[in-house]
Amino acid sequence: MKQKNCLTLEDVKIIAAGCESEALRQGWAVAIAIVDDGGHSMWLQRLDGAPLTGPQIATGKAHTSAMGRRASKAYEDVVAGGRNAFMTAPGELTMLEGGEPIMVDGECVGAVGVSGVKSAEDAQIARAGISALLQQLKR
C-alpha cells in the first residue's frame, strides 16, 4: 500500500499566514482558499476590502490547481493559446492564474487559490504561502 503526505490544519495555518502576510505587505485585499489534494476546502478567508466574488474565485482556482496538479495558469494559457474547445472540459475548472499546487516530495498535497488583485499578483501571494510551509518543513 502506498503512503502519502497530507496537509494538516497546522500546515494550512502556516500557508494562510504566509499568504496573508504577503498580501498585507503589498497592500492587496484578497481572498485566500486552501484545498487538500482532492480539491476539498480546508481554509477560506477574505481580507477586509476584498471583492465579494473573491472567495468563490479563489476556491475555484485552488480546486483547479489541486485536481490538475499544476498552476491554474497552465489552463488559462491553453485557452489563450487558441484552444477554446478546452473551455468545455468537465470538472468546473477555473482557468485563471492564481491557483498554485502545494508540492511536497514531488507529490501534490493540495493547492492555494487567491483572488482579488491582478492574476500574477494572486499567484505571487499563493506562492508566498506555499514557501512559508516549505521553509517550515525544512526545519
Order of alpha helices (4+ residues) and beta strands (2+ residues): alpha-beta-beta-alpha-alpha-beta-beta-alpha
